[in-house]
Amino acid sequence: MNFFAFLAHVAGFIAPALVVGFVLWLAPQWSSKGRLARWSRVIDLTVLMAAGVAVLLAGLVFFGRDGKMATYAALVLVQGTLGWWMRRR
């Protein structure tokens, strides 16, 4: 496996965490109530994406392979809960 193939595998592995984190970060920006985040926008996005990548890595270690539906369910649960916690008052 060459370097570019490795980068493609890594990008495909972390893409779900990045997309879900971005959607959870972007949705409150469009709401009528405005932004209710705890930290700055960049930190919010970074925390959401880092938590998602950590869940995917934990699923890879626990199950021994990538792509299990339980890992993706945990990804949505963790990022959704974290996004809710960051936006509550």
PyMOL CGO cylinders between C-alpha atoms (Angstrom):
from pymol import cmd
from pymol.cgo import CYLINDER

trace = [
    CYLINDER, 0.00, 0.00, 0.00, 1.46, 3.33, -1.00, 0.3, 1, 1, 1, 1, 1, 1,
    CYLINDER, 1.46, 3.33, -1.00, 1.10, 6.60, 0.87, 0.3, 1, 1, 1, 1, 1, 1,
    CYLINDER, 1.10, 6.60, 0.87, -1.85, 7.91, -1.16, 0.3, 1, 1, 1, 1, 1, 1,
    CYLINDER, -1.85, 7.91, -1.16, -3.81, 4.69, -0.68, 0.3, 1, 1, 1, 1, 1, 1,
    CYLINDER, -3.81, 4.69, -0.68, -3.16, 4.95, 3.04, 0.3, 1, 1, 1, 1, 1, 1,
    CYLINDER, -3.16, 4.95, 3.04, -4.44, 8.54, 3.07, 0.3, 1, 1, 1, 1, 1, 1,
    CYLINDER, -4.44, 8.54, 3.07, -7.56, 7.45, 1.19, 0.3, 1, 1, 1, 1, 1, 1,
    CYLINDER, -7.56, 7.45, 1.19, -8.24, 4.75, 3.78, 0.3, 1, 1, 1, 1, 1, 1,
    CYLINDER, -8.24, 4.75, 3.78, -7.76, 7.17, 6.67, 0.3, 1, 1, 1, 1, 1, 1,
    CYLINDER, -7.76, 7.17, 6.67, -10.01, 9.76, 5.00, 0.3, 1, 1, 1, 1, 1, 1,
    CYLINDER, -10.01, 9.76, 5.00, -12.71, 7.15, 4.43, 0.3, 1, 1, 1, 1, 1, 1,
    CYLINDER, -12.71, 7.15, 4.43, -12.42, 6.02, 8.04, 0.3, 1, 1, 1, 1, 1, 1,
    CYLINDER, -12.42, 6.02, 8.04, -12.86, 9.47, 9.61, 0.3, 1, 1, 1, 1, 1, 1,
    CYLINDER, -12.86, 9.47, 9.61, -15.34, 10.87, 7.06, 0.3, 1, 1, 1, 1, 1, 1,
    CYLINDER, -15.34, 10.87, 7.06, -18.48, 9.83, 9.02, 0.3, 1, 1, 1, 1, 1, 1,
    CYLINDER, -18.48, 9.83, 9.02, -17.23, 11.58, 12.15, 0.3, 1, 1, 1, 1, 1, 1,
    CYLINDER, -17.23, 11.58, 12.15, -16.38, 14.74, 10.23, 0.3, 1, 1, 1, 1, 1, 1,
    CYLINDER, -16.38, 14.74, 10.23, -19.70, 14.88, 8.38, 0.3, 1, 1, 1, 1, 1, 1,
    CYLINDER, -19.70, 14.88, 8.38, -21.88, 14.23, 11.43, 0.3, 1, 1, 1, 1, 1, 1,
    CYLINDER, -21.88, 14.23, 11.43, -19.86, 16.71, 13.49, 0.3, 1, 1, 1, 1, 1, 1,
    CYLINDER, -19.86, 16.71, 13.49, -20.17, 19.36, 10.78, 0.3, 1, 1, 1, 1, 1, 1,
    CYLINDER, -20.17, 19.36, 10.78, -23.94, 18.87, 10.45, 0.3, 1, 1, 1, 1, 1, 1,
    CYLINDER, -23.94, 18.87, 10.45, -24.42, 19.05, 14.23, 0.3, 1, 1, 1, 1, 1, 1,
    CYLINDER, -24.42, 19.05, 14.23, -22.31, 22.20, 14.33, 0.3, 1, 1, 1, 1, 1, 1,
    CYLINDER, -22.31, 22.20, 14.33, -24.01, 23.86, 11.38, 0.3, 1, 1, 1, 1, 1, 1,
    CYLINDER, -24.01, 23.86, 11.38, -27.67, 23.16, 12.26, 0.3, 1, 1, 1, 1, 1, 1,
    CYLINDER, -27.67, 23.16, 12.26, -27.89, 25.51, 15.29, 0.3, 1, 1, 1, 1, 1, 1,
    CYLINDER, -27.89, 25.51, 15.29, -26.22, 28.27, 13.27, 0.3, 1, 1, 1, 1, 1, 1,
    CYLINDER, -26.22, 28.27, 13.27, -29.34, 28.36, 11.04, 0.3, 1, 1, 1, 1, 1, 1,
    CYLINDER, -29.34, 28.36, 11.04, -31.89, 28.29, 13.84, 0.3, 1, 1, 1, 1, 1, 1,
    CYLINDER, -31.89, 28.29, 13.84, -33.99, 31.33, 14.67, 0.3, 1, 1, 1, 1, 1, 1,
    CYLINDER, -33.99, 31.33, 14.67, -32.70, 31.43, 18.26, 0.3, 1, 1, 1, 1, 1, 1,
    CYLINDER, -32.70, 31.43, 18.26, -29.15, 32.02, 17.13, 0.3, 1, 1, 1, 1, 1, 1,
    CYLINDER, -29.15, 32.02, 17.13, -25.99, 30.54, 18.51, 0.3, 1, 1, 1, 1, 1, 1,
    CYLINDER, -25.99, 30.54, 18.51, -26.11, 29.14, 22.05, 0.3, 1, 1, 1, 1, 1, 1,
    CYLINDER, -26.11, 29.14, 22.05, -22.73, 27.43, 22.13, 0.3, 1, 1, 1, 1, 1, 1,
    CYLINDER, -22.73, 27.43, 22.13, -20.45, 27.30, 25.14, 0.3, 1, 1, 1, 1, 1, 1,
    CYLINDER, -20.45, 27.30, 25.14, -17.22, 28.06, 23.33, 0.3, 1, 1, 1, 1, 1, 1,
    CYLINDER, -17.22, 28.06, 23.33, -16.13, 29.65, 20.08, 0.3, 1, 1, 1, 1, 1, 1,
    CYLINDER, -16.13, 29.65, 20.08, -17.33, 28.16, 16.81, 0.3, 1, 1, 1, 1, 1, 1,
    CYLINDER, -17.33, 28.16, 16.81, -13.97, 26.66, 15.90, 0.3, 1, 1, 1, 1, 1, 1,
    CYLINDER, -13.97, 26.66, 15.90, -13.62, 24.96, 19.28, 0.3, 1, 1, 1, 1, 1, 1,
    CYLINDER, -13.62, 24.96, 19.28, -17.19, 23.61, 19.06, 0.3, 1, 1, 1, 1, 1, 1,
    CYLINDER, -17.19, 23.61, 19.06, -16.49, 22.08, 15.66, 0.3, 1, 1, 1, 1, 1, 1,
    CYLINDER, -16.49, 22.08, 15.66, -13.14, 20.66, 16.77, 0.3, 1, 1, 1, 1, 1, 1,
    CYLINDER, -13.14, 20.66, 16.77, -14.60, 19.07, 19.90, 0.3, 1, 1, 1, 1, 1, 1,
    CYLINDER, -14.60, 19.07, 19.90, -17.47, 17.47, 17.96, 0.3, 1, 1, 1, 1, 1, 1,
    CYLINDER, -17.47, 17.47, 17.96, -15.16, 16.06, 15.30, 0.3, 1, 1, 1, 1, 1, 1,
    CYLINDER, -15.16, 16.06, 15.30, -12.53, 14.87, 17.78, 0.3, 1, 1, 1, 1, 1, 1,
    CYLINDER, -12.53, 14.87, 17.78, -15.17, 13.04, 19.83, 0.3, 1, 1, 1, 1, 1, 1,
    CYLINDER, -15.17, 13.04, 19.83, -16.43, 11.38, 16.66, 0.3, 1, 1, 1, 1, 1, 1,
    CYLINDER, -16.43, 11.38, 16.66, -12.99, 10.20, 15.61, 0.3, 1, 1, 1, 1, 1, 1,
    CYLINDER, -12.99, 10.20, 15.61, -12.39, 8.89, 19.14, 0.3, 1, 1, 1, 1, 1, 1,
    CYLINDER, -12.39, 8.89, 19.14, -15.61, 6.86, 18.98, 0.3, 1, 1, 1, 1, 1, 1,
    CYLINDER, -15.61, 6.86, 18.98, -14.63, 5.42, 15.60, 0.3, 1, 1, 1, 1, 1, 1,
    CYLINDER, -14.63, 5.42, 15.60, -11.19, 4.47, 16.92, 0.3, 1, 1, 1, 1, 1, 1,
    CYLINDER, -11.19, 4.47, 16.92, -12.74, 2.88, 20.01, 0.3, 1, 1, 1, 1, 1, 1,
    CYLINDER, -12.74, 2.88, 20.01, -15.08, 0.87, 17.78, 0.3, 1, 1, 1, 1, 1, 1,
    CYLINDER, -15.08, 0.87, 17.78, -12.16, -0.26, 15.64, 0.3, 1, 1, 1, 1, 1, 1,
    CYLINDER, -12.16, -0.26, 15.64, -10.22, -1.40, 18.70, 0.3, 1, 1, 1, 1, 1, 1,
    CYLINDER, -10.22, -1.40, 18.70, -13.24, -3.04, 20.39, 0.3, 1, 1, 1, 1, 1, 1,
    CYLINDER, -13.24, -3.04, 20.39, -14.64, -4.88, 17.37, 0.3, 1, 1, 1, 1, 1, 1,
    CYLINDER, -14.64, -4.88, 17.37, -11.36, -5.41, 15.55, 0.3, 1, 1, 1, 1, 1, 1,
    CYLINDER, -11.36, -5.41, 15.55, -12.67, -4.01, 12.28, 0.3, 1, 1, 1, 1, 1, 1,
    CYLINDER, -12.67, -4.01, 12.28, -14.26, -0.90, 10.84, 0.3, 1, 1, 1, 1, 1, 1,
    CYLINDER, -14.26, -0.90, 10.84, -17.81, -0.40, 9.67, 0.3, 1, 1, 1, 1, 1, 1,
    CYLINDER, -17.81, -0.40, 9.67, -19.89, -2.04, 12.40, 0.3, 1, 1, 1, 1, 1, 1,
    CYLINDER, -19.89, -2.04, 12.40, -23.35, -0.53, 12.78, 0.3, 1, 1, 1, 1, 1, 1,
    CYLINDER, -23.35, -0.53, 12.78, -22.92, -0.44, 16.55, 0.3, 1, 1, 1, 1, 1, 1,
    CYLINDER, -22.92, -0.44, 16.55, -19.95, 1.89, 16.09, 0.3, 1, 1, 1, 1, 1, 1,
    CYLINDER, -19.95, 1.89, 16.09, -21.97, 4.22, 13.88, 0.3, 1, 1, 1, 1, 1, 1,
    CYLINDER, -21.97, 4.22, 13.88, -24.85, 4.18, 16.37, 0.3, 1, 1, 1, 1, 1, 1,
    CYLINDER, -24.85, 4.18, 16.37, -22.41, 5.09, 19.15, 0.3, 1, 1, 1, 1, 1, 1,
    CYLINDER, -22.41, 5.09, 19.15, -20.99, 7.84, 16.91, 0.3, 1, 1, 1, 1, 1, 1,
    CYLINDER, -20.99, 7.84, 16.91, -24.40, 9.46, 16.47, 0.3, 1, 1, 1, 1, 1, 1,
    CYLINDER, -24.40, 9.46, 16.47, -25.27, 9.00, 20.15, 0.3, 1, 1, 1, 1, 1, 1,
    CYLINDER, -25.27, 9.00, 20.15, -22.02, 10.52, 21.44, 0.3, 1, 1, 1, 1, 1, 1,
    CYLINDER, -22.02, 10.52, 21.44, -21.87, 13.41, 18.97, 0.3, 1, 1, 1, 1, 1, 1,
    CYLINDER, -21.87, 13.41, 18.97, -25.57, 14.17, 19.37, 0.3, 1, 1, 1, 1, 1, 1,
    CYLINDER, -25.57, 14.17, 19.37, -25.33, 14.20, 23.15, 0.3, 1, 1, 1, 1, 1, 1,
    CYLINDER, -25.33, 14.20, 23.15, -22.21, 16.33, 23.04, 0.3, 1, 1, 1, 1, 1, 1,
    CYLINDER, -22.21, 16.33, 23.04, -23.82, 18.77, 20.60, 0.3, 1, 1, 1, 1, 1, 1,
    CYLINDER, -23.82, 18.77, 20.60, -26.88, 19.05, 22.85, 0.3, 1, 1, 1, 1, 1, 1,
    CYLINDER, -26.88, 19.05, 22.85, -24.71, 19.58, 25.95, 0.3, 1, 1, 1, 1, 1, 1,
    CYLINDER, -24.71, 19.58, 25.95, -22.67, 22.31, 24.28, 0.3, 1, 1, 1, 1, 1, 1,
    CYLINDER, -22.67, 22.31, 24.28, -25.81, 24.25, 23.31, 0.3, 1, 1, 1, 1, 1, 1,
    CYLINDER, -25.81, 24.25, 23.31, -27.88, 24.05, 26.48, 0.3, 1, 1, 1, 1, 1, 1,
    CYLINDER, -27.88, 24.05, 26.48, -28.06, 27.02, 28.81, 0.3, 1, 1, 1, 1, 1, 1,
]
cmd.load_cgo(trace, "trace")
